[in-house]
Amino acid sequence: MSLRQHQREAVRQALLREGMRLLAAQGFAATTVDQIASAAGVAKGTFYNYFATKEDLALAALPPRLEALRRELAGAEGLPLRAALHRLLTRLAEWTQQIHPDVIWLWCIENLRRGGAERASQLLHRLVTDLCARGQRRGEITDRRPAEEVALDIEGIVLARLAAWYHSGAPPGLLPRLLAAVDTYLAGARAGDPAGDAERTGAGALRRTEAMGKETGGR
């Protein structure tokens, strides 16, 4: 990497670090691009050389966390599917404590709006698909449906639970709810009926999440 590239990366990291600090402290609506640029020690115009919008900066915080988690789980080959998903959900719950709930809600909305075009959503889908495929090879869950489809069910359940958590005021107790919802789905997947279990625990809730997103567009 050249000196110029190092300098550009340093500025980008400063914007990301200070932006996430302000977002965590103030929330999404109260934080401005001017504040982020000032805290990072650059001009407002410089911000737009690195991020098209404040939303893009907020979403950029998630991919590095997901990439690190994917490496961690790839190195834990012997971990059963349920334990691996529990670790993923535990990390996700931890991130909601480190990042303002507004950012988590923004990701939920962008996941529904942009789907596979959103980087964090791509990484999450790849991670969950890999875990499900591994679980199917071991006979932990049925292989009657492709791992990718099973992963989409699980992601829908997680998004629905996150949306419900956000709209109820982001109260304590998110992790037990996430774990219970995914465990209910896995029980059906082990019994060979993940499609039916997804409808009971995730698909209906996800439809409500989509409706909430259309009505509110965010908090």
Phi, psi and chi 1 to 4 in degrees:
 res  aa     phi    psi   chi1   chi2   chi3   chi4
   1 MET       -  130.5 -173.0 -179.4  -71.5      -
   2 SER   -73.0  167.5   68.5      -      -      -
   3 LEU   -59.8  -41.8  176.2   60.5      -      -
   4 ARG   -62.5  -41.7  179.5  174.7  175.5   78.2
   5 GLN   -65.2  -38.7  -71.5  172.0  -38.1      -
   6 HIS   -61.0  -42.3  -85.6  -66.0      -      -
   7 GLN   -65.8  -42.3  -69.2  172.4  -26.3      -
   8 ARG   -63.8  -42.5  -77.3 -173.4   58.6   82.3
   9 GLU   -65.7  -35.5 -177.6   59.1   19.8      -
  10 ALA   -64.7  -40.7      -      -      -      -
  11 VAL   -66.5  -43.8  172.0      -      -      -
  12 ARG   -59.8  -44.8 -177.1 -178.6 -176.5  -81.4
  13 GLN   -65.9  -35.4  -70.4  -58.1  -41.7      -
  14 ALA   -65.6  -42.8      -      -      -      -
  15 LEU   -63.2  -43.7  -74.4  166.4      -      -
  16 LEU   -66.0  -45.2 -171.2   55.5      -      -
  17 ARG   -62.4  -49.7 -179.3  179.9   62.6 -107.7
  18 GLU   -71.4  -35.0  -66.3  -57.0  -41.4      -
  19 GLY   -63.2  -45.4      -      -      -      -
  20 MET   -68.7  -33.4  -65.5  -49.2  -61.2      -
  21 ARG   -63.0  -45.4 -179.7 -178.3   64.1   80.1
  22 LEU   -68.3  -41.3  -71.5  167.9      -      -
  23 LEU   -62.9  -40.6  -71.8  169.3      -      -
  24 ALA   -65.5  -34.9      -      -      -      -
  25 ALA   -83.1  -36.2      -      -      -      -
  26 GLN  -112.1  -20.5  -57.5  176.3  171.0      -
  27 GLY    92.4  167.4      -      -      -      -
  28 PHE   -70.3  -49.2 -169.1   80.1      -      -
  29 ALA   -64.9  -34.9      -      -      -      -
  30 ALA   -81.3  -12.1      -      -      -      -
  31 THR   -96.1  131.3  -59.4      -      -      -
  32 THR  -112.3  160.5   66.1      -      -      -
  33 VAL   -61.7  -37.8  170.0      -      -      -
  34 ASP   -57.4  -45.5  -78.7  -51.7      -      -
  35 GLN   -63.5  -43.0  -69.3  172.9  -23.7      -
  36 ILE   -63.8  -47.0  -64.4  169.9      -      -
  37 ALA   -62.8  -43.5      -      -      -      -
  38 SER   -62.0  -43.9  176.8      -      -      -
  39 ALA   -65.1  -31.5      -      -      -      -
  40 ALA   -84.6   -7.0      -      -      -      -
  41 GLY    78.0   29.2      -      -      -      -
  42 VAL  -130.2  167.2  -59.7      -      -      -
  43 ALA   -74.6  155.4      -      -      -      -
  44 LYS   -56.8  -41.0  179.9  179.5  179.1  179.8
  45 GLY   -61.3  -30.5      -      -      -      -
  46 THR   -64.0  -33.9  -58.4      -      -      -
  47 PHE   -51.9  -43.2  175.0   94.1      -      -
  48 TYR   -76.3   -6.2  -64.3  105.7      -      -
  49 ASN   -76.9  -14.8  -68.6  -28.1      -      -
  50 TYR  -118.0  -32.8  -63.5   86.0      -      -
  51 PHE  -137.3  131.7  -58.5  100.3      -      -
  52 ALA   -68.9  -35.2      -      -      -      -
  53 THR  -146.5  168.7   63.5      -      -      -
  54 LYS   -62.4  -34.3 -175.5  173.6   62.1  172.2
  55 GLU   -61.2  -42.8  -72.5   83.8   -8.2      -
  56 ASP   -62.8  -38.9  -75.8  -20.2      -      -
  57 LEU   -63.0  -46.1  179.7  143.6      -      -
  58 ALA   -60.8  -42.9      -      -      -      -
  59 LEU   -69.9  -24.8  -68.6  171.6      -      -
  60 ALA   -68.7  -14.1      -      -      -      -
  61 ALA   -75.7  -22.7      -      -      -      -
  62 LEU   -82.8  -41.5  -67.3  171.9      -      -
  63 PRO   -54.5  -44.7  -31.0   39.0      -      -
  64 PRO   -60.3  -35.1  -23.6   34.9      -      -
  65 ARG   -67.1  -42.7  -63.4  167.2 -173.1 -102.2
  66 LEU   -68.7  -36.8  -73.2  164.8      -      -
  67 GLU   -64.9  -41.3  -73.1  168.7  -14.4      -
  68 ALA   -64.7  -40.2      -      -      -      -
  69 LEU   -67.0  -38.6  179.7   57.7      -      -
  70 ARG   -62.2  -41.6 -171.7  178.7 -174.5 -145.2
  71 ARG   -63.5  -40.9  -70.6 -167.5  -63.4  -89.2
  72 GLU   -61.7  -45.9  176.1 -173.5  -24.2      -
  73 LEU   -73.5  -30.8  -69.3  172.7      -      -
  74 ALA   -64.5  -31.3      -      -      -      -
  75 GLY   -82.0   -7.4      -      -      -      -
  76 ALA  -109.3   60.5      -      -      -      -
  77 GLU   -59.3  -31.8 -177.3   70.1   26.3      -
  78 GLY   -81.8   -2.8      -      -      -      -
  79 LEU   -72.0  126.3 -154.2   60.0      -      -
  80 PRO   -61.3  158.7  -20.9   32.2      -      -
  81 LEU   -56.1  -48.0  174.0   60.2      -      -
  82 ARG   -59.7  -43.7 -179.0  173.7 -179.8  -89.1
  83 ALA   -65.8  -39.3      -      -      -      -
  84 ALA   -64.9  -43.8      -      -      -      -
  85 LEU   -65.8  -36.4  -72.1  173.2      -      -
  86 HIS   -63.3  -38.2  -82.5 -147.9      -      -
  87 ARG   -65.8  -43.1 -172.9  176.8  -63.3 -174.5
  88 LEU   -58.5  -47.6 -174.0  158.4      -      -
  89 LEU   -67.3  -34.1  -64.0  172.2      -      -
  90 THR   -63.3  -44.1  -61.5      -      -      -
  91 ARG   -62.5  -42.7  -66.5  -71.9 -173.7  -83.5
  92 LEU   -60.5  -43.6 -176.6   56.8      -      -
  93 ALA   -64.1  -37.3      -      -      -      -
  94 GLU   -63.6  -40.7  -70.0  171.4   -7.0      -
  95 TRP   -63.9  -32.3  -61.6  -19.0      -      -
  96 THR   -66.3  -22.6   66.0      -      -      -
  97 GLN   -81.3  -25.2  -57.8  -58.3  -48.5      -
  98 GLN   -92.9  -25.7  -59.9  162.6    6.2      -
  99 ILE  -115.3  141.6  -58.9  173.0      -      -
 100 HIS   -59.0  140.7 -163.6  -81.9      -      -
 101 PRO   -52.6  -29.3  -28.5   35.9      -      -
 102 ASP   -58.1  -36.9  -73.4   -6.4      -      -
 103 VAL   -69.6  -39.2  176.7      -      -      -
 104 ILE   -63.2  -42.5  -59.3  -60.6      -      -
 105 TRP   -64.7  -39.9  174.3 -118.6      -      -
 106 LEU   -57.9  -43.3  172.1   66.5      -      -
 107 TRP   -63.6  -40.9  174.0   63.8      -      -
 108 CYS   -58.4  -46.1  -69.8      -      -      -
 109 ILE   -64.3  -45.6  -68.5  -63.7      -      -
 110 GLU   -67.1  -32.7  -70.0  -56.9  -57.4      -
 111 ASN   -60.4  -44.8 -178.6  -71.3      -      -
 112 LEU   -72.1  -35.3  -66.6  170.0      -      -
 113 ARG   -78.8  -44.1 -171.7  171.7   70.7   86.4
 114 ARG  -105.8  -18.0  -68.8 -163.1  -84.6  175.5
 115 GLY    56.1 -124.9      -      -      -      -
 116 GLY   -66.2  -11.4      -      -      -      -
 117 ALA   -80.8  -10.6      -      -      -      -
 118 GLU   -95.2  126.8 -161.6  -83.2  -55.1      -
 119 ARG   -60.6  -46.6  178.4   63.1  175.8  158.0
 120 ALA   -62.6  -38.1      -      -      -      -
 121 SER   -66.1  -39.2  -59.4      -      -      -
 122 GLN   -59.6  -46.8  -70.2  175.5  -17.0      -
 123 LEU   -66.4  -42.1  -70.7  168.8      -      -
 124 LEU   -62.1  -44.3  177.7   65.1      -      -
 125 HIS   -63.6  -43.1 -179.6   59.3      -      -
 126 ARG   -63.0  -42.1 -169.8 -177.3  -47.5  159.9
 127 LEU   -63.7  -49.1  171.2   56.0      -      -
 128 VAL   -67.9  -37.3  178.7      -      -      -
 129 THR   -61.5  -44.8  -61.4      -      -      -
 130 ASP   -60.5  -42.4  -71.4  -11.8      -      -
 131 LEU   -65.3  -41.6  -66.7  176.5      -      -
 132 CYS   -66.3  -41.0  -70.7      -      -      -
 133 ALA   -62.1  -40.4      -      -      -      -
 134 ARG   -63.8  -41.6 -165.8  162.9   76.5 -174.3
 135 GLY   -64.2  -36.7      -      -      -      -
 136 GLN   -68.1  -40.8  -72.7  179.0  -30.1      -
 137 ARG   -61.7  -30.7  -71.2 -166.0  -61.4  -88.5
 138 ARG   -89.1   -5.1  -66.3  172.9  174.6  171.4
 139 GLY    78.8   17.9      -      -      -      -
 140 GLU   -76.2  -29.9  -65.3  176.3  -89.1      -
 141 ILE  -137.1  161.0   56.5  172.9      -      -
 142 THR   -62.7  148.9  179.7      -      -      -
 143 ASP  -107.4   21.4   60.3   -0.4      -      -
 144 ARG   -69.5  -19.4  -73.2  168.9   51.7 -168.7
 145 ARG  -124.8  151.6  -64.4  172.3   64.3 -139.1
 146 PRO   -59.5  146.8  -22.4   33.2      -      -
 147 ALA   -57.8  -34.6      -      -      -      -
 148 GLU   -62.9  -38.8 -175.3  171.7    2.7      -
 149 GLU   -70.1  -40.2  -70.2 -173.3   10.1      -
 150 VAL   -62.1  -41.1  177.3      -      -      -
 151 ALA   -61.3  -41.5      -      -      -      -
 152 LEU   -61.5  -38.2  -75.1  171.1      -      -
 153 ASP   -59.3  -48.6  -68.8  -15.3      -      -
 154 ILE   -64.5  -42.1  -67.2  171.3      -      -
 155 GLU   -62.7  -38.7  -67.9  159.3   41.6      -
 156 GLY   -62.9  -40.7      -      -      -      -
 157 ILE   -62.5  -45.0  -69.1  166.1      -      -
 158 VAL   -63.1  -45.8  170.9      -      -      -
 159 LEU   -60.4  -42.3  -78.2  173.6      -      -
 160 ALA   -63.1  -42.6      -      -      -      -
 161 ARG   -66.6  -39.6  -68.2  -49.5  -46.3  173.3
 162 LEU   -63.0  -42.2  -74.6  171.7      -      -
 163 ALA   -63.8  -43.6      -      -      -      -
 164 ALA   -62.9  -40.4      -      -      -      -
 165 TRP   -61.6  -47.0  167.7   77.9      -      -
 166 TYR   -62.2  -46.7  178.0   84.0      -      -
 167 HIS   -75.4  -10.3  -79.6  -74.8      -      -
 168 SER   -97.2   12.3   60.4      -      -      -
 169 GLY    95.5   15.6      -      -      -      -
 170 ALA    53.5   54.7      -      -      -      -
 171 PRO   -76.0  166.7   32.3  -36.3      -      -
 172 PRO   -62.3  161.2  -19.5   31.0      -      -
 173 GLY    96.0   17.6      -      -      -      -
 174 LEU   -64.8  -46.4  171.5   62.5      -      -
 175 LEU   -58.7  -48.8  179.9   57.8      -      -
 176 PRO   -58.2  -34.1  -23.6   33.6      -      -
 177 ARG   -69.8  -41.6  -68.7  177.7  172.9   84.1
 178 LEU   -62.4  -46.1  -73.9  171.5      -      -
 179 LEU   -62.7  -43.5  -63.5  177.5      -      -
 180 ALA   -64.0  -41.6      -      -      -      -
 181 ALA   -64.4  -45.6      -      -      -      -
 182 VAL   -70.0  -37.2  169.3      -      -      -
 183 ASP   -62.3  -39.0  -80.1   -8.6      -      -
 184 THR   -61.3  -42.9  -60.0      -      -      -
 185 TYR   -64.2  -45.5  177.7   83.5      -      -
 186 LEU   -61.8  -33.5  -71.9  177.3      -      -
 187 ALA   -60.6  -41.2      -      -      -      -
 188 GLY   -69.4  -37.0      -      -      -      -
 189 ALA   -66.7  -35.1      -      -      -      -
 190 ARG   -69.8  -32.7  -76.5 -167.9  -65.3  -89.0
 191 ALA   -79.6   -8.5      -      -      -      -
 192 GLY    95.6   14.3      -      -      -      -
 193 ASP  -131.9   56.9 -176.0   25.6      -      -
 194 PRO   -65.1  -29.7   24.4  -33.2      -      -
 195 ALA   -64.4  -45.3      -      -      -      -
 196 GLY   -66.0  -38.7      -      -      -      -
 197 ASP   -68.8  -34.7 -141.1   63.9      -      -
 198 ALA   -62.1  -38.7      -      -      -      -
 199 GLU   -64.7  -38.4  178.6   61.7   28.0      -
 200 ARG   -71.0  -39.7  -71.7 -170.0  -68.5  -83.9
 201 THR  -105.3  -25.3   61.4      -      -      -
 202 GLY  -126.7  -48.3      -      -      -      -
 203 ALA   -63.6  -43.5      -      -      -      -
 204 GLY   -64.1  -41.6      -      -      -      -
 205 ALA   -66.0  -36.2      -      -      -      -
 206 LEU   -66.0  -36.6 -175.8   55.6      -      -
 207 ARG   -62.1  -37.4  -74.8 -166.3  -69.8  -89.1
 208 ARG   -67.5  -35.8  -67.7 -167.2  -66.3  -85.2
 209 THR   -61.5  -44.7  -57.8      -      -      -
 210 GLU   -60.7  -40.5  -66.4  170.7  -19.9      -
 211 ALA   -64.3  -41.5      -      -      -      -
 212 MET   -62.5  -39.5  -75.7 -170.7  -72.2      -
 213 GLY   -63.4  -40.3      -      -      -      -
 214 LYS   -67.7  -35.5  -69.7  176.1 -177.3  175.8
 215 GLU   -75.2  -38.0  -69.1  172.0    2.4      -
 216 THR  -103.5  -36.2   65.1      -      -      -
 217 GLY    64.5   16.8      -      -      -      -
 218 GLY   119.1  170.3      -      -      -      -
 219 ARG   -78.9      - -176.3  177.9  -94.9 -179.5
